[in-house]
Amino acid sequence: MWSSLTLSVLIAAVAAQVTFQNSSQTILRVDNGTYGPEIEEFHYYYDQWPIGLAVSSTGRLFVCYTRGDYEYTLGEAVNKTAETPYPAGLNLPPSAINTTFNGIDFGSSNETGFISVQALYITLATSTRPETLWVLDTGRPTIMDGQGVPSMPYAQPGGPKLIGISLDNDTVYATYTFAAKVHFPDSYMNDVRFDLRPNTTSGGQGVAYIVDSSNEGRPGFIILDLATGESWRRLSLDKSVLRVDQDVPSYQGHPFYQKTLGSPIGHLQEGLDGIQISPDGSTIYYSPLTGNYLYSVPTANLLERDTNPLADQAAHNNVSNLGQRGGNGNGFEGDSNGLVYQLIPEHNAIYYYDPNDLQTHGYVRDPRIIWPDSASVGADGYFYVNINQLPYQPMWNNGTDLRVHPGAVLRCKLPGNGTKITTLQ
């Protein structure tokens, strides 16, 4: 027999377990979803949703947006809540960013106008080069049919390009396009890093390391000699650059499946995504988006030309698996201390890999970090990151836009007095 007192205590305990919702009243340990340095809300997006960003030595904020029907694909912030097309006259209108041949869609072949910019990077001024905003244009905008079903046209030679803009006078001084044997019609240039030291190549102007994260084709690295314009590929289809098939990440606590109009329920297809170069220029760190492992490869293997018949084999042989990091990783950045920052959308967080202790560590975590998509280390010692709520975009949710304005640029102080890498110029 239950006593009336025992029964009443039991009922109260069960009721408390069922109805209790306010974790502030619990005696249990609680994960409040935050750690790390204080976060500042630096900029808000109320119009176009961003992808990439870069912050200059004087604090200018540049932003890119992949297209679509957006009016422009590269902009500059004019205040805390607005951006404007940048530079004057170079953003192609939406009507000019794609074309059709024999019923097949292609991106524009325009070598000077911006089609769909994916990534930005700023290198500081030297005695021979101005402070430069480097603009990586995929040449592959997203287009919608009459029912709102998205597709991405193939690239044409000339459309995919890397452009250098002098921040002294906001004019283009360098344009690089890619041979068809290097950039394929289904390539997708995702991010870029630079080594501008004169001794890096015989031409004396350095190189760009570019990520090709193609969903459809052959992900790998494109290396560009900035003196000659010659480019070549390395690690195409290496296991370390391929997507993890059928990967199911979790965002804000929910397992994620891609739901795109006109397609079966599926999974994210992107392979190689994040890239960062070490401060001494000897190592490239990288990983696919849909995977939990961090990899590295010596830059010497990427720089080797095709005149060496063993160049590609040696690159494959020298890939290092640096272990798991605790979640899928999106974009990368790095600082003067050699830390490799990795954007971790599954945990609303940013991690860093420390080559000194060979471990990945938490840097900052916050419920506001809903899909960190691109980062920029400023000369002011701050880490800047775009927040764009990507898992809630219409292309991943059967055409329904679940994002809530504003998007944001968040920033926080780097650990250990870190700052922008200046040793590769």
NORDASUL-V973322 format. One line per field, one symbol per residue. phi: phi as a letter, one per 30 degrees, with the letter a starting at -180 (. if undefined). psi: psi as a letter, one per 30 degrees, with the letter a starting at -180 (. if undefined). burial: # if it has 24 or more other ideal C-beta (glycine too) atoms within 12 Angstrom, else .. Layout:
phi: ???
psi: ???
burial: ???
//
This chain:
phi: .dddddddddddddddddcdbcddcdcddbddibajddccddacccbdddccaacddcjdccbbbdcicddbcbbbdcadbbbbebddicdddedccabbbhicdbddcddcddcadcbbaccddbdcbdebcccccdibddbcddciddabdddcejddacbccdddbhbdbbbbcbdddccdecdbdcaabbbcdeddbddicibcccdccedcbbdlcccbdddcidbacbieidedcddddidbdbbhicecbdbceibdebbecdcebdbacddcicbccaaddcacccbbbddedddddddcdceddddedcdcccjdbjldccdcabbddidcdbdcddchbbcbccddcibcbdcabadddcidcabbdcddicccbdcbhedcdddcbhicdcdbdcdaccbadddihdaddbdcb
psi: kkleeeeeeeeeeeeeeefkfjffflglkkjggllalkkkjekkjfckkldllkklfggkkkklkklagkflfklkkfafglllkklkffjklefgfllkkhgkklllgkfelkdjkelkkkklkaffklkkjkjjkfgilklkafggklljllkkkeeklkkkkkfeghlkfkkklklffejlfgljkelklkjgkfgelffggalkjkkjgkefcikakkkkjfeffkllllgkgkefflljkgkjlkkhgkkkkkjkkgllkalkfkbkdkkkklfggfkkkllleilgkkllkkfeeefklffjfgeeeeeefgkkjgllfglkkbllllaffgkjkkkiffghlklkkjfegglklkekkkffijikfllkklfggljkkkjghefglefghhfkjgljklalklllkklhhlakkgfh.
burial: ...................................#..#..####..##########..#########.#.######.....#.###..###.#..###.....####################....################.....################.#..#.#.#####...################..##...###########.##########...#######.#.#####..#.#.#....#.###......#############.#########################......#..##.###.#..#.#############################....#######.#############.################.....#..##########..####.###
//
